[in-house]
Amino acid sequence: MSTKFMTTPSLPPFLPHGWKKEVAKVLGIHPNTVARNVKRGKGEVYNRIVLAAAAKYGEKKEIQ
């Protein structure tokens, strides 16, 4: 069996309508918190939002 490494999460160019509300529900935060942190583009909460959105809507790529 070979070892496979996952790359950093990548988001699609356009996220579907209502993605902020879905990610907020998963993370247990308010949708406005998601909007503010995405607009800011940095911080611990932003990183959690990106990881959650990538897990739900992102493309999975593997490096060999």
N, C-alpha and C positions, 0 to 999 in steps of 0.2 A: 504494500500500500504506500502511495506517495503522499508527501505532505503538501497541502494546499494552503496558500496564504490569501486572506481576504484583503482587498484594497480598502482605502478610506471610503466611507459611504458617499454615493453620488446621487444627487436629486435629478429628477427629470426636468427639462427646461420649463415645463408648465405643470403645476400641480392642479388636481381637480377641484372643482367648486366644493367648499366646505371642509377643506383639508385642515384648516386651523382649528375648527371645532372638534374634529376627530382626534387630532394630536393632543389638544387640550384635555379631552376626556381620558385619553390613555395615560397622560402624565399627571392628571389630577389637578390641573391648574385652569385658570380662567382663559377663555379665548382672547381676551384683550391683552393678557400677559404674553401670549404667543405672538400677537401682532406687534406689540412694542419691542419684544426681543428680536424678532426677525428684522424689524426696521433698524434697530441698533446694530445688529450683526456681530455681537461679541458677548462673551460671558459664559458662565456655567450653564445657565438655563437655556441659552441659545444653543449650546452644544447638545444638550439633551433633546431639544426640539428637532435639530437636524438629524440626530441619530434615530429618533422615533419616526420622523417623516421618511427618512431613507429606508428604514426597515419596512414601512408600510407601502411606500410608493416607488422606492428607488430601484435601480437596476443592480443586480448582483453580478459582480465580476470576480474572476479568480485569476491569480498569477501562479504560474507553474515554474 
